[in-house]
Amino acid sequence: MVERKIEQAIIDFGMSKKLDGVLIGYSGGADSGALLSYTHKYARAHNIKIAAAHVNHCIRGAEADRDEQFCRDVCENLGIELFVERVDVPSLAASEGKGLEETGRRVRYRTFRGIIDSHPELHAVALAHHAEDNMETVIFNMCRGTGIRGLSGIPPVRGERVIRPLIYCTKSEIIGYCIANDIPYVTDTTNGDIDYTRNYIRAEILPRLTRINPSPEIAISQLCTLLRNDDVYMQRQASAFLTEHNIETSCSRSLISGQEQALLSRIIRYMYDRTAERLYGRGRPYTVLDFEHVRAVTRIVTTGSAHSRVSLPGKICAVVEGDEFLFLGEDEYDSKYKYCPEFRIKMDDGEHVISELDADIVVTREADMDREFSLKGAFSAVEHVALRASAIRGTLYIKNREAGDKITACGMNKLTKKLYCDKKIPLGLRNILPVFCDDDGIVYIPGIAVRDGAGADGGDASDALHIYYAHTPKSGEQD
C-alpha cells in the first residue's frame, strides 16, 4: 500500500526527475525511515544517486545524540552517504526571539539547501511529510488565520528542490510498512509533549475528528487537492496580470483598486515579496503577510486617502501617494517622504540653480519665452507666474515649508498644509517645494497659491516680476 501510494505521488506530482540525485531528510523516525528505505530500493532499481542528511537540534540531550548515532549506523549499513549537522537550536531560538519549532524548521531547510548547493550531483531534498502531517498543517493554518494557500496544506512539491513522496500515506500505513519490511526506527519522546502546538493537534484534536470521519486525513487531502488547483489557477491569473502591466514593487493605484479581492490580495503579496527580496535577498527569513496585513493594505488601495501608509513585517511599508501604490523599506520611506532640506535663499534677478531641490528658478522683469522654452527642454515641469513688483515688501526669498505656514488667498488666511492636501500634492514633493516670501510673509507657492494682491496678471506690464520655476519630479512625486 505504501509503495503504491508513493509511486502514485511520484506520477501525480512529477517527482521522478527530482529523484535523480536526491537528498533524504533523515531523522531516524518511522516516517523518514520508510522514505529512506523506499528511496534506497528505488535508487538501486534506477541507478541514481541518493544521500541522506540528519540535523541534530541539540534539544533532547543524550536522546538526540542517540538518534544521530542511529542514523549513522543505518546509513553505513545501507551504504548511503550521510551528512550530519549539529545546531544548538534552543540557544539560537533564544537569541533570535523565535520559537523552537520555527527555528528548528528554518535550520533544517538551511542545512538541506547548503548541502545541495555544495554537491552538484544532488538536485532536490525528499522529506517524509505524510497525510496526517498535512492534516495537522491545515488545522494549524485554519486556526491561525489563512487563505487558500494555507488551507491547501503541505505542497507535495515546492519549487525545484523539495519533494514529499509520502504525502498520500497515513501514519498507520507507514508504521505497518516499517514492521513488514524490518525497517528500524527510533521514537522521539517529545512527540508526546502537547506543549508543542503540532503535538497538541495530533494528540487532542485529530482523534476527535475520527468520530465524524474515520479517515479525516483522506478527506482533508482531497480538500487540499481541490483548493491547490484553485490556487494554481488564481495564481496564474495574477501572474498574467502582473506581467501584462509590468508590476514589480509599484503600480497605479487606479489600475488595481477595482480588481476582485482574490486577484488584489495576490498582487499585494507578490509586490511585498519582490520588495523583501530586493532589500534582503532571496535567502531572507521568510515572512508571510497574514489576513490583517493584506486587509490593511487593501484598505489604503481601495478607500485610503491620497497619502496613506501601512507598516508591514520586515520593516517594509505599503504606501499610497496620489495614484501611485508602492512598497518601500522604512528607511527608504523616511528618505523619500520625510526628507526636508532647510534653506533660505535670496531671489535676485537672474537664474538660480538649486540642486537640493532639483530645480531652477528664474526671476526676471520681462517675460522671456526663449528662457521658458529652454527650461521646458531641460525639465519635465515648468510653472510661470507674474507678480506685482510693487507688492513685494522688502526682500524676495525662498525657504522650506514649516509648520504653521499661512498664506492670504481668496480673501482668507489659510494654512498651507490644508492647501497642499486640497491640491493633492505628494508628501515627497511638499518638502522640496520652495515657498516664496517677502518681509510680510508668503507671497507664492508653486502649484498652490499667490498671495491676494500680489498677482500681476492683466496689470501694468512694467510692474511685473516674472518667476519661472522648473523642476523634474522624482518617482512618487507629481505636479
Secondary structure, DSSP 8 states (H G I E B T S, - for coil): -HHHHHHHHHHHTT-TTTTTTEEEE--SSHHHHHHHHHHHHHHHHHT--EEEEEEE-SSSTHHHHHHHHHHHHHHHHHT--EEEEE--HHHHHHHHT--HHHHHHHHHHHHHHHHHHH-TT--EEE----HHHHHHHHHHHHHH---HHHHT-S-SEETTTEE-TTTT--HHHHHHHHHHTT------GGGG-TTSHHHHIIIIIHHHHTTT-S-HHHHHHHHHHHHHHHHHHHHHHHHHHHHHTT-SSEEEHHHHHTS-HHHHHHHHHHHHHHHHHHHH-TTS------HHHHHHHHHHHHT--SEEEEEETTTEEEEEETTEEEEEEHHHHHHHHS-----EEE--SEEEEEGGGTEEEEEESS--HHHHHHHHHH-SEEEEEEEEGGG--S--EEE---TT-EEEETTEEEEHHHHHHHTT--HHHHTTS-EEEETTEEEEETTTEE-TTTB-TTS-GGGEEEEEEEE---TT---
